[in-house]
Amino acid sequence: MIEKIFHNDILLSIIIQSAYCSEGIKFFTPDNFSQQLAYMKREKDYVIAPHVHCVNQRQVHVTQEVLFIKTGKVRVDFFDDQKNYLKSKILNQGDVVLLAAGGHGLQMLQESEIIEVKQGPYTGDKDKIRFDPIPNDKICIED
């Protein structure tokens, strides 16, 4: 299953559950996103021709990150740009999430391994503004 999370018509996140399956290639992100996310299913002996990518200067205005939940169970808390809590989702082993806009926090519900992919270069403390997590009694988990 694919779930897109919006707030005020802004795409905050795309979640690809581990059970998702489709033929061919499917891009989930708009062409203007600085982080592109796609799913591919190809038959045995399918060939993607060898290639190199062209030098193409791009401007990245906001960091977007993709998390691959390798093992475990993770709660993702979603916030708008003003740090207002919106809702939470549970991700399981094999799930993938693109965090495209707004704020987010993570709570490990089990020991978890996560692979993170985002644009660089990383600028340390200039890359993010941290704020307090939502109290557990305010958590609203959507199915």
N, CA, C and O atoms as a GROMACS GRO file, in nm:
protein
  572
    1MET      N    1   0.083  -0.118   0.000
    1MET     CA    2   0.000   0.000   0.000
    1MET      C    3   0.088   0.125   0.000
    1MET      O    4   0.196   0.126   0.060
    2ILE      N    5   0.042   0.228  -0.067
    2ILE     CA    6   0.107   0.358  -0.070
    2ILE      C    7   0.017   0.457   0.002
    2ILE      O    8  -0.104   0.463  -0.024
    3GLU      N    9   0.074   0.534   0.092
    3GLU     CA   10  -0.004   0.637   0.160
    3GLU      C   11   0.068   0.770   0.147
    3GLU      O   12   0.188   0.780   0.176
    4LYS      N   13  -0.004   0.871   0.104
    4LYS     CA   14   0.050   1.006   0.098
    4LYS      C   15  -0.015   1.087   0.210
    4LYS      O   16  -0.137   1.088   0.224
    5ILE      N   17   0.068   1.154   0.287
    5ILE     CA   18   0.019   1.235   0.399
    5ILE      C   19   0.031   1.382   0.361
    5ILE      O   20   0.139   1.432   0.331
    6PHE      N   21  -0.083   1.451   0.363
    6PHE     CA   22  -0.091   1.592   0.328
    6PHE      C   23  -0.135   1.673   0.449
    6PHE      O   24  -0.203   1.623   0.539
    7HIS      N   25  -0.095   1.799   0.450
    7HIS     CA   26  -0.147   1.896   0.546
    7HIS      C   27  -0.158   2.028   0.471
    7HIS      O   28  -0.059   2.078   0.418
    8ASN      N   29  -0.278   2.085   0.467
    8ASN     CA   30  -0.303   2.209   0.392
    8ASN      C   31  -0.251   2.200   0.249
    8ASN      O   32  -0.185   2.291   0.199
    9ASP      N   33  -0.282   2.090   0.184
    9ASP     CA   34  -0.244   2.064   0.045
    9ASP      C   35  -0.093   2.053   0.021
    9ASP      O   36  -0.049   2.058  -0.093
   10ILE      N   37  -0.015   2.039   0.127
   10ILE     CA   38   0.130   2.019   0.114
   10ILE      C   39   0.159   1.872   0.142
   10ILE      O   40   0.117   1.818   0.245
   11LEU      N   41   0.231   1.808   0.052
   11LEU     CA   42   0.269   1.669   0.069
   11LEU      C   43   0.381   1.660   0.172
   11LEU      O   44   0.493   1.703   0.147
   12LEU      N   45   0.349   1.604   0.289
   12LEU     CA   46   0.447   1.591   0.396
   12LEU      C   47   0.528   1.464   0.384
   12LEU      O   48   0.648   1.462   0.412
   13SER      N   49   0.461   1.355   0.340
   13SER     CA   50   0.526   1.225   0.346
   13SER      C   51   0.461   1.127   0.250
   13SER      O   52   0.343   1.137   0.216
   14ILE      N   53   0.542   1.031   0.207
   14ILE     CA   54   0.492   0.916   0.131
   14ILE      C   55   0.541   0.792   0.203
   14ILE      O   56   0.661   0.778   0.230
   15ILE      N   57   0.449   0.703   0.235
   15ILE     CA   58   0.483   0.577   0.301
   15ILE      C   59   0.457   0.463   0.204
   15ILE      O   60   0.348   0.452   0.147
   16ILE      N   61   0.557   0.378   0.188
   16ILE     CA   62   0.543   0.257   0.106
   16ILE      C   63   0.554   0.139   0.201
   16ILE      O   64   0.661   0.112   0.256
   17GLN      N   65   0.443   0.070   0.222
   17GLN     CA   66   0.446  -0.046   0.311
   17GLN      C   67   0.519  -0.161   0.244
   17GLN      O   68   0.521  -0.173   0.121
   18SER      N   69   0.580  -0.245   0.326
   18SER     CA   70   0.663  -0.354   0.275
   18SER      C   71   0.588  -0.447   0.181
   18SER      O   72   0.650  -0.509   0.095
   19ALA      N   73   0.457  -0.458   0.195
   19ALA     CA   74   0.378  -0.549   0.111
   19ALA      C   75   0.347  -0.492  -0.027
   19ALA      O   76   0.290  -0.562  -0.111
   20TYR      N   77   0.382  -0.366  -0.051
   20TYR     CA   78   0.350  -0.303  -0.179
   20TYR      C   79   0.415  -0.380  -0.293
   20TYR      O   80   0.530  -0.423  -0.283
   21CYS      N   81   0.341  -0.396  -0.401
   21CYS     CA   82   0.393  -0.463  -0.520
   21CYS      C   83   0.323  -0.407  -0.643
   21CYS      O   84   0.203  -0.382  -0.642
   22SER      N   85   0.400  -0.388  -0.748
   22SER     CA   86   0.347  -0.337  -0.873
   22SER      C   87   0.442  -0.381  -0.984
   22SER      O   88   0.558  -0.412  -0.957
   23GLU      N   89   0.394  -0.385  -1.105
   23GLU     CA   90   0.478  -0.422  -1.218
   23GLU      C   91   0.552  -0.300  -1.271
   23GLU      O   92   0.503  -0.188  -1.261
   24GLY      N   93   0.670  -0.321  -1.327
   24GLY     CA   94   0.745  -0.215  -1.392
   24GLY      C   95   0.804  -0.118  -1.293
   24GLY      O   96   0.850  -0.156  -1.186
   25ILE      N   97   0.801   0.009  -1.330
   25ILE     CA   98   0.856   0.114  -1.244
   25ILE      C   99   0.746   0.215  -1.213
   25ILE      O  100   0.666   0.250  -1.300
   26LYS      N  101   0.743   0.260  -1.090
   26LYS     CA  102   0.642   0.356  -1.045
   26LYS      C  103   0.712   0.462  -0.961
   26LYS      O  104   0.769   0.433  -0.856
   27PHE      N  105   0.706   0.588  -1.009
   27PHE     CA  106   0.757   0.700  -0.931
   27PHE      C  107   0.644   0.756  -0.846
   27PHE      O  108   0.532   0.771  -0.894
   28PHE      N  109   0.674   0.786  -0.721
   28PHE     CA  110   0.574   0.836  -0.627
   28PHE      C  111   0.586   0.986  -0.604
   28PHE      O  112   0.493   1.049  -0.554
   29THR      N  113   0.699   1.043  -0.642
   29THR     CA  114   0.725   1.184  -0.616
   29THR      C  115   0.701   1.268  -0.740
   29THR      O  116   0.719   1.220  -0.852
   30PRO      N  117   0.662   1.393  -0.721
   30PRO     CA  118   0.652   1.485  -0.835
   30PRO      C  119   0.793   1.512  -0.890
   30PRO      O  120   0.892   1.500  -0.818
   31ASP      N  121   0.801   1.548  -1.016
   31ASP     CA  122   0.930   1.574  -1.080
   31ASP      C  123   1.008   1.686  -1.013
   31ASP      O  124   1.131   1.687  -1.020
   32ASN      N  125   0.941   1.780  -0.947
   32ASN     CA  126   1.011   1.894  -0.888
   32ASN      C  127   1.070   1.864  -0.750
   32ASN      O  128   1.140   1.950  -0.695
   33PHE      N  129   1.044   1.747  -0.694
   33PHE     CA  130   1.103   1.714  -0.563
   33PHE      C  131   1.254   1.695  -0.578
   33PHE      O  132   1.300   1.639  -0.677
   34SER      N  133   1.329   1.741  -0.479
   34SER     CA  134   1.473   1.725  -0.482
   34SER      C  135   1.515   1.583  -0.445
   34SER      O  136   1.630   1.545  -0.467
   35GLN      N  137   1.426   1.506  -0.391
   35GLN     CA  138   1.451   1.364  -0.361
   35GLN      C  139   1.346   1.285  -0.438
   35GLN      O  140   1.226   1.305  -0.417
   36GLN      N  141   1.389   1.198  -0.525
   36GLN     CA  142   1.296   1.118  -0.606
   36GLN      C  143   1.283   0.979  -0.545
   36GLN      O  144   1.382   0.920  -0.501
   37LEU      N  145   1.160   0.928  -0.542
   37LEU     CA  146   1.134   0.798  -0.482
   37LEU      C  147   1.052   0.714  -0.580
   37LEU      O  148   0.947   0.758  -0.628
   38ALA      N  149   1.101   0.594  -0.608
   38ALA     CA  150   1.034   0.506  -0.704
   38ALA      C  151   1.043   0.362  -0.655
   38ALA      O  152   1.125   0.329  -0.568
   39TYR      N  153   0.959   0.279  -0.711
   39TYR     CA  154   0.957   0.134  -0.687
   39TYR      C  155   0.978   0.067  -0.822
   39TYR      O  156   0.922   0.108  -0.923
   40MET      N  157   1.059  -0.037  -0.822
   40MET     CA  158   1.082  -0.113  -0.945
   40MET      C  159   1.062  -0.261  -0.918
   40MET      O  160   1.110  -0.315  -0.818
   41LYS      N  161   0.992  -0.325  -1.009
   41LYS     CA  162   0.984  -0.471  -1.010
   41LYS      C  163   1.015  -0.513  -1.154
   41LYS      O  164   0.944  -0.477  -1.247
   42ARG      N  165   1.121  -0.588  -1.169
   42ARG     CA  166   1.166  -0.631  -1.301
   42ARG      C  167   1.183  -0.782  -1.302
   42ARG      O  168   1.226  -0.842  -1.204
   43GLU      N  169   1.149  -0.842  -1.416
   43GLU     CA  170   1.162  -0.986  -1.430
   43GLU      C  171   1.309  -1.025  -1.442
   43GLU      O  172   1.394  -0.941  -1.471
   44LYS      N  173   1.337  -1.153  -1.420
   44LYS     CA  174   1.471  -1.208  -1.435
   44LYS      C  175   1.523  -1.176  -1.574
   44LYS      O  176   1.450  -1.183  -1.673
   45ASP      N  177   1.649  -1.140  -1.581
   45ASP     CA  178   1.722  -1.106  -1.704
   45ASP      C  179   1.685  -0.970  -1.761
   45ASP      O  180   1.738  -0.932  -1.866
   46TYR      N  181   1.597  -0.894  -1.696
   46TYR     CA  182   1.572  -0.757  -1.738
   46TYR      C  183   1.702  -0.679  -1.723
   46TYR      O  184   1.775  -0.698  -1.625
   47VAL      N  185   1.732  -0.594  -1.816
   47VAL     CA  186   1.857  -0.518  -1.814
   47VAL      C  187   1.827  -0.369  -1.808
   47VAL      O  188   1.748  -0.318  -1.887
   48ILE      N  189   1.890  -0.302  -1.714
   48ILE     CA  190   1.894  -0.156  -1.714
   48ILE      C  191   2.029  -0.122  -1.775
   48ILE      O  192   2.133  -0.156  -1.719
   49ALA      N  193   2.026  -0.056  -1.888
   49ALA     CA  194   2.149  -0.029  -1.962
   49ALA      C  195   2.248   0.048  -1.876
   49ALA      O  196   2.208   0.138  -1.802
   50PRO      N  197   2.374   0.013  -1.884
   50PRO     CA  198   2.475   0.090  -1.812
   50PRO      C  199   2.466   0.238  -1.850
   50PRO      O  200   2.439   0.271  -1.966
   51HIS      N  201   2.487   0.324  -1.754
   51HIS     CA  202   2.476   0.466  -1.780
   51HIS      C  203   2.552   0.546  -1.676
   51HIS      O  204   2.585   0.497  -1.568
   52VAL      N  205   2.579   0.670  -1.709
   52VAL     CA  206   2.633   0.767  -1.614
   52VAL      C  207   2.534   0.882  -1.609
   52VAL      O  208   2.458   0.904  -1.703
   53HIS      N  209   2.535   0.952  -1.499
   53HIS     CA  210   2.446   1.066  -1.486
   53HIS      C  211   2.520   1.193  -1.526
   53HIS      O  212   2.638   1.211  -1.494
   54CYS      N  213   2.451   1.280  -1.594
   54CYS     CA  214   2.508   1.406  -1.641
   54CYS      C  215   2.526   1.502  -1.525
   54CYS      O  216   2.450   1.500  -1.428
   55VAL      N  217   2.626   1.586  -1.537
   55VAL     CA  218   2.641   1.695  -1.442
   55VAL      C  219   2.523   1.789  -1.465
   55VAL      O  220   2.500   1.836  -1.576
   56ASN      N  221   2.450   1.815  -1.358
   56ASN     CA  222   2.328   1.895  -1.369
   56ASN      C  223   2.314   1.972  -1.238
   56ASN      O  224   2.275   1.915  -1.137
   57GLN      N  225   2.345   2.098  -1.241
   57GLN     CA  226   2.337   2.178  -1.119
   57GLN      C  227   2.193   2.191  -1.074
   57GLN      O  228   2.104   2.223  -1.153
   58ARG      N  229   2.172   2.166  -0.946
   58ARG     CA  230   2.038   2.174  -0.889
   58ARG      C  231   2.044   2.261  -0.764
   58ARG      O  232   2.148   2.273  -0.700
   59GLN      N  233   1.932   2.320  -0.731
   59GLN     CA  234   1.921   2.394  -0.605
   59GLN      C  235   1.830   2.316  -0.512
   59GLN      O  236   1.718   2.282  -0.548
   60VAL      N  237   1.879   2.289  -0.393
   60VAL     CA  238   1.801   2.221  -0.291
   60VAL      C  239   1.768   2.323  -0.184
   60VAL      O  240   1.858   2.380  -0.122
   61HIS      N  241   1.637   2.347  -0.162
   61HIS     CA  242   1.596   2.448  -0.065
   61HIS      C  243   1.557   2.388   0.069
   61HIS      O  244   1.559   2.458   0.171
   62VAL      N  245   1.523   2.262   0.070
   62VAL     CA  246   1.486   2.195   0.195
   62VAL      C  247   1.531   2.050   0.187
   62VAL      O  248   1.524   1.987   0.081
   63THR      N  249   1.578   1.998   0.298
   63THR     CA  250   1.622   1.859   0.302
   63THR      C  251   1.501   1.767   0.305
   63THR      O  252   1.408   1.786   0.384
   64GLN      N  253   1.503   1.669   0.217
   64GLN     CA  254   1.404   1.562   0.218
   64GLN      C  255   1.481   1.434   0.244
   64GLN      O  256   1.589   1.414   0.190
   65GLU      N  257   1.424   1.347   0.327
   65GLU     CA  258   1.496   1.224   0.359
   65GLU      C  259   1.408   1.103   0.340
   65GLU      O  260   1.285   1.109   0.354
   66VAL      N  261   1.472   0.992   0.307
   66VAL     CA  262   1.404   0.864   0.292
   66VAL      C  263   1.459   0.770   0.399
   66VAL      O  264   1.580   0.757   0.415
   67LEU      N  265   1.368   0.706   0.472
   67LEU     CA  266   1.406   0.609   0.574
   67LEU      C  267   1.358   0.470   0.532
   67LEU      O  268   1.241   0.451   0.500
   68PHE      N  269   1.450   0.375   0.534
   68PHE     CA  270   1.418   0.234   0.509
   68PHE      C  271   1.422   0.164   0.644
   68PHE      O  272   1.527   0.159   0.709
   69ILE      N  273   1.309   0.108   0.687
   69ILE     CA  274   1.306   0.038   0.815
   69ILE      C  275   1.356  -0.104   0.789
   69ILE      O  276   1.281  -0.190   0.743
   70LYS      N  277   1.483  -0.126   0.820
   70LYS     CA  278   1.546  -0.256   0.793
   70LYS      C  279   1.496  -0.362   0.891
   70LYS      O  280   1.463  -0.473   0.851
   71THR      N  281   1.489  -0.326   1.019
   71THR     CA  282   1.433  -0.415   1.120
   71THR      C  283   1.360  -0.330   1.223
   71THR      O  284   1.386  -0.210   1.236
   72GLY      N  285   1.268  -0.393   1.296
   72GLY     CA  286   1.205  -0.326   1.408
   72GLY      C  287   1.070  -0.263   1.377
   72GLY      O  288   1.004  -0.297   1.279
   73LYS      N  289   1.033  -0.171   1.464
   73LYS     CA  290   0.904  -0.101   1.458
   73LYS      C  291   0.927   0.041   1.506
   73LYS      O  292   0.985   0.062   1.613
   74VAL      N  293   0.881   0.140   1.426
   74VAL     CA  294   0.910   0.280   1.453
   74VAL      C  295   0.782   0.361   1.443
   74VAL      O  296   0.702   0.343   1.351
   75ARG      N  297   0.762   0.452   1.538
   75ARG     CA  298   0.653   0.547   1.528
   75ARG      C  299   0.709   0.677   1.470
   75ARG      O  300   0.810   0.730   1.518
   76VAL      N  301   0.642   0.727   1.366
   76VAL     CA  302   0.680   0.856   1.308
   76VAL      C  303   0.574   0.957   1.348
   76VAL      O  304   0.455   0.937   1.322
   77ASP      N  305   0.616   1.065   1.409
   77ASP     CA  306   0.527   1.174   1.448
   77ASP      C  307   0.542   1.286   1.345
   77ASP      O  308   0.654   1.329   1.317
   78PHE      N  309   0.430   1.332   1.290
   78PHE     CA  310   0.431   1.436   1.188
   78PHE      C  311   0.388   1.570   1.246
   78PHE      O  312   0.294   1.577   1.324
   79PHE      N  313   0.459   1.675   1.205
   79PHE     CA  314   0.434   1.811   1.250
   79PHE      C  315   0.426   1.902   1.127
   79PHE      O  316   0.482   1.869   1.022
   80ASP      N  317   0.358   2.015   1.139
   80ASP     CA  318   0.361   2.113   1.030
   80ASP      C  319   0.486   2.199   1.046
   80ASP      O  320   0.566   2.177   1.138
   81ASP      N  321   0.505   2.297   0.959
   81ASP     CA  322   0.624   2.382   0.963
   81ASP      C  323   0.631   2.469   1.088
   81ASP      O  324   0.739   2.519   1.122
   82GLN      N  325   0.518   2.489   1.156
   82GLN     CA  326   0.516   2.569   1.279
   82GLN      C  327   0.532   2.482   1.404
   82GLN      O  328   0.510   2.529   1.516
   83LYS      N  329   0.570   2.354   1.384
   83LYS     CA  330   0.598   2.259   1.493
   83LYS      C  331   0.472   2.212   1.563
   83LYS      O  332   0.479   2.161   1.675
   84ASN      N  333   0.355   2.228   1.498
   84ASN     CA  334   0.229   2.178   1.553
   84ASN      C  335   0.215   2.030   1.519
   84ASN      O  336   0.230   1.990   1.404
   85TYR      N  337   0.187   1.950   1.620
   85TYR     CA  338   0.171   1.805   1.601
   85TYR      C  339   0.046   1.778   1.518
   85TYR      O  340  -0.059   1.838   1.540
   86LEU      N  341   0.056   1.685   1.422
   86LEU     CA  342  -0.056   1.650   1.336
   86LEU      C  343  -0.107   1.509   1.362
   86LEU      O  344  -0.225   1.491   1.390
   87LYS      N  345  -0.019   1.408   1.354
   87LYS     CA  346  -0.058   1.269   1.375
   87LYS      C  347   0.066   1.182   1.373
   87LYS      O  348   0.177   1.229   1.348
   88SER      N  349   0.046   1.054   1.399
   88SER     CA  350   0.156   0.958   1.400
   88SER      C  351   0.118   0.835   1.317
   88SER      O  352   0.001   0.802   1.301
   89LYS      N  353   0.220   0.770   1.266
   89LYS     CA  354   0.204   0.646   1.190
   89LYS      C  355   0.307   0.546   1.241
   89LYS      O  356   0.415   0.584   1.287
   90ILE      N  357   0.271   0.418   1.233
   90ILE     CA  358   0.362   0.312   1.272
   90ILE      C  359   0.423   0.251   1.145
   90ILE      O  360   0.352   0.216   1.051
   91LEU      N  361   0.555   0.241   1.144
   91LEU     CA  362   0.626   0.176   1.035
   91LEU      C  363   0.689   0.047   1.086
   91LEU      O  364   0.740   0.040   1.198
   92ASN      N  365   0.684  -0.055   1.002
   92ASN     CA  366   0.736  -0.186   1.037
   92ASN      C  367   0.852  -0.224   0.946
   92ASN      O  368   0.880  -0.157   0.846
   93GLN      N  369   0.916  -0.332   0.981
   93GLN     CA  370   1.027  -0.383   0.902
   93GLN      C  371   0.989  -0.389   0.754
   93GLN      O  372   0.884  -0.442   0.718
   94GLY      N  373   1.075  -0.334   0.670
   94GLY     CA  374   1.052  -0.336   0.526
   94GLY      C  375   0.979  -0.214   0.473
   94GLY      O  376   0.976  -0.193   0.352
   95ASP      N  377   0.920  -0.133   0.560
   95ASP     CA  378   0.850  -0.013   0.516
   95ASP      C  379   0.952   0.095   0.479
   95ASP      O  380   1.065   0.096   0.528
   96VAL      N  381   0.908   0.187   0.393
   96VAL     CA  382   0.991   0.300   0.349
   96VAL      C  383   0.907   0.426   0.364
   96VAL      O  384   0.788   0.426   0.335
   97VAL      N  385   0.970   0.534   0.409
   97VAL     CA  386   0.900   0.661   0.421
   97VAL      C  387   0.987   0.772   0.364
   97VAL      O  388   1.106   0.781   0.393
   98LEU      N  389   0.925   0.856   0.282
   98LEU     CA  390   0.988   0.980   0.237
   98LEU      C  391   0.932   1.092   0.323
   98LEU      O  392   0.811   1.112   0.329
   99LEU      N  393   1.020   1.164   0.390
   99LEU     CA  394   0.982   1.279   0.472
   99LEU      C  395   1.013   1.402   0.390
   99LEU      O  396   1.129   1.444   0.380
  100ALA      N  397   0.909   1.461   0.330
  100ALA     CA  398   0.926   1.562   0.226
  100ALA      C  399   0.910   1.706   0.276
  100ALA      O  400   0.973   1.797   0.221
  101ALA      N  401   0.828   1.727   0.378
  101ALA     CA  402   0.802   1.864   0.424
  101ALA      C  403   0.753   1.857   0.569
  101ALA      O  404   0.726   1.749   0.621
  102GLY      N  405   0.744   1.971   0.632
  102GLY     CA  406   0.699   1.975   0.771
  102GLY      C  407   0.807   1.922   0.862
  102GLY      O  408   0.924   1.911   0.825
  103GLY      N  409   0.766   1.890   0.984
  103GLY     CA  410   0.857   1.834   1.083
  103GLY      C  411   0.825   1.690   1.111
  103GLY      O  412   0.718   1.640   1.074
  104HIS      N  413   0.918   1.622   1.175
  104HIS     CA  414   0.895   1.482   1.210
  104HIS      C  415   0.983   1.445   1.329
  104HIS      O  416   1.088   1.504   1.353
  105GLY      N  417   0.936   1.346   1.401
  105GLY     CA  418   1.010   1.286   1.511
  105GLY      C  419   0.992   1.137   1.503
  105GLY      O  420   0.896   1.089   1.444
  106LEU      N  421   1.084   1.062   1.562
  106LEU     CA  422   1.078   0.917   1.557
  106LEU      C  423   1.088   0.860   1.697
  106LEU      O  424   1.166   0.909   1.779
  107GLN      N  425   1.010   0.758   1.725
  107GLN     CA  426   1.016   0.684   1.850
  107GLN      C  427   1.033   0.536   1.815
  107GLN      O  428   0.950   0.479   1.744
  108MET      N  429   1.142   0.474   1.863
  108MET     CA  430   1.163   0.332   1.838
  108MET      C  431   1.072   0.252   1.930
  108MET      O  432   1.086   0.259   2.052
  109LEU      N  433   0.981   0.176   1.873
  109LEU     CA  434   0.890   0.092   1.951
  109LEU      C  435   0.950  -0.046   1.975
  109LEU      O  436   0.906  -0.119   2.063
  110GLN      N  437   1.050  -0.080   1.896
  110GLN     CA  438   1.132  -0.200   1.914
  110GLN      C  439   1.273  -0.160   1.875
  110GLN      O  440   1.294  -0.056   1.811
  111GLU      N  441   1.370  -0.241   1.913
  111GLU     CA  442   1.504  -0.217   1.860
  111GLU      C  443   1.492  -0.214   1.708
  111GLU      O  444   1.431  -0.303   1.648
  112SER      N  445   1.549  -0.114   1.647
  112SER     CA  446   1.527  -0.093   1.504
  112SER      C  447   1.657  -0.057   1.433
  112SER      O  448   1.745   0.006   1.490
  113GLU      N  449   1.665  -0.100   1.308
  113GLU     CA  450   1.772  -0.059   1.219
  113GLU      C  451   1.708   0.021   1.107
  113GLU      O  452   1.610  -0.024   1.046
  114ILE      N  453   1.762   0.139   1.081
  114ILE     CA  454   1.706   0.229   0.981
  114ILE      C  455   1.819   0.273   0.889
  114ILE      O  456   1.927   0.309   0.935
  115ILE      N  457   1.792   0.271   0.760
  115ILE     CA  458   1.885   0.327   0.663
  115ILE      C  459   1.825   0.460   0.618
  115ILE      O  460   1.709   0.467   0.577
  116GLU      N  461   1.906   0.566   0.627
  116GLU     CA  462   1.860   0.701   0.592
  116GLU      C  463   1.933   0.748   0.467
  116GLU      O  464   2.054   0.733   0.454
  117VAL      N  465   1.857   0.807   0.376
  117VAL     CA  466   1.914   0.868   0.256
  117VAL      C  467   1.860   1.009   0.246
  117VAL      O  468   1.738   1.031   0.249
  118LYS      N  469   1.951   1.107   0.234
  118LYS     CA  470   1.908   1.245   0.216
  118LYS      C  471   2.014   1.320   0.139
  118LYS      O  472   2.125   1.270   0.120
  119GLN      N  473   1.980   1.442   0.095
  119GLN     CA  474   2.074   1.522   0.020
  119GLN      C  475   2.187   1.569   0.110
  119GLN      O  476   2.171   1.583   0.232
  120GLY      N  477   2.296   1.593   0.050
  120GLY     CA  478   2.410   1.652   0.117
  120GLY      C  479   2.450   1.778   0.043
  120GLY      O  480   2.387   1.814  -0.056
  121PRO      N  481   2.552   1.843   0.086
  121PRO     CA  482   2.631   1.805   0.203
  121PRO      C  483   2.558   1.838   0.333
  121PRO      O  484   2.476   1.929   0.339
  122TYR      N  485   2.590   1.762   0.438
  122TYR     CA  486   2.531   1.782   0.569
  122TYR      C  487   2.594   1.904   0.633
  122TYR      O  488   2.717   1.918   0.632
  123THR      N  489   2.514   1.990   0.689
  123THR     CA  490   2.565   2.116   0.747
  123THR      C  491   2.557   2.118   0.900
  123THR      O  492   2.557   2.226   0.959
  124GLY      N  493   2.551   2.003   0.962
  124GLY     CA  494   2.552   1.996   1.108
  124GLY      C  495   2.433   2.065   1.171
  124GLY      O  496   2.319   2.044   1.129
  125ASP      N  497   2.458   2.149   1.272
  125ASP     CA  498   2.350   2.217   1.344
  125ASP      C  499   2.273   2.316   1.258
  125ASP      O  500   2.164   2.358   1.296
  126LYS      N  501   2.327   2.355   1.142
  126LYS     CA  502   2.256   2.445   1.052
  126LYS      C  503   2.150   2.371   0.970
  126LYS      O  504   2.071   2.434   0.899
  127ASP      N  505   2.150   2.239   0.979
  127ASP     CA  506   2.062   2.157   0.895
  127ASP      C  507   1.922   2.139   0.952
  127ASP      O  508   1.830   2.105   0.878
  128LYS      N  509   1.906   2.160   1.081
  128LYS     CA  510   1.773   2.135   1.142
  128LYS      C  511   1.753   2.217   1.268
  128LYS      O  512   1.849   2.263   1.331
  129ILE      N  513   1.628   2.235   1.304
  129ILE     CA  514   1.589   2.299   1.430
  129ILE      C  515   1.518   2.192   1.512
  129ILE      O  516   1.414   2.141   1.472
  130ARG      N  517   1.575   2.161   1.626
  130ARG     CA  518   1.515   2.059   1.713
  130ARG      C  519   1.411   2.125   1.805
  130ARG      O  520   1.424   2.241   1.842
  131PHE      N  521   1.308   2.047   1.840
  131PHE     CA  522   1.207   2.094   1.934
  131PHE      C  523   1.156   1.976   2.014
  131PHE      O  524   1.188   1.862   1.983
  132ASP      N  525   1.078   2.004   2.118
  132ASP     CA  526   1.034   1.899   2.210
  132ASP      C  527   0.938   1.803   2.141
  132ASP      O  528   0.855   1.843   2.060
  133PRO      N  529   0.951   1.674   2.176
  133PRO     CA  530   0.858   1.575   2.119
  133PRO      C  531   0.718   1.591   2.178
  133PRO      O  532   0.699   1.658   2.280
  134ILE      N  533   0.623   1.529   2.113
  134ILE     CA  534   0.485   1.531   2.161
  134ILE      C  535   0.475   1.438   2.282
  134ILE      O  536   0.530   1.328   2.278
  135PRO      N  537   0.408   1.478   2.389
  135PRO     CA  538   0.391   1.387   2.504
  135PRO      C  539   0.313   1.262   2.463
  135PRO      O  540   0.224   1.267   2.378
  136ASN      N  541   0.348   1.150   2.524
  136ASN     CA  542   0.284   1.023   2.488
  136ASN      C  543   0.132   1.026   2.501
  136ASN      O  544   0.063   0.959   2.424
  137ASP      N  545   0.078   1.101   2.596
  137ASP     CA  546  -0.068   1.104   2.612
  137ASP      C  547  -0.138   1.187   2.504
  137ASP      O  548  -0.261   1.190   2.499
  138LYS      N  549  -0.062   1.253   2.417
  138LYS     CA  550  -0.119   1.332   2.308
  138LYS      C  551  -0.104   1.263   2.172
  138LYS      O  552  -0.149   1.316   2.070
  139ILE      N  553  -0.040   1.147   2.172
  139ILE     CA  554  -0.016   1.074   2.047
  139ILE      C  555  -0.146   1.025   1.987
  139ILE      O  556  -0.230   0.968   2.058
  140CYS      N  557  -0.165   1.046   1.857
  140CYS     CA  558  -0.280   0.999   1.783
  140CYS      C  559  -0.230   0.917   1.664
  140CYS      O  560  -0.188   0.972   1.562
  141ILE      N  561  -0.234   0.785   1.678
  141ILE     CA  562  -0.183   0.695   1.574
  141ILE      C  563  -0.293   0.663   1.476
  141ILE      O  564  -0.399   0.612   1.513
  142GLU      N  565  -0.267   0.694   1.349
  142GLU     CA  566  -0.362   0.663   1.242
  142GLU      C  567  -0.326   0.528   1.181
  142GLU      O  568  -0.209   0.495   1.163
  143ASP      N  569  -0.430   0.451   1.149
  143ASP     CA  570  -0.407   0.323   1.081
  143ASP      C  571  -0.386   0.345   0.934
  143ASP      O  572  -0.365   0.249   0.860
   0.00000   0.00000   0.00000
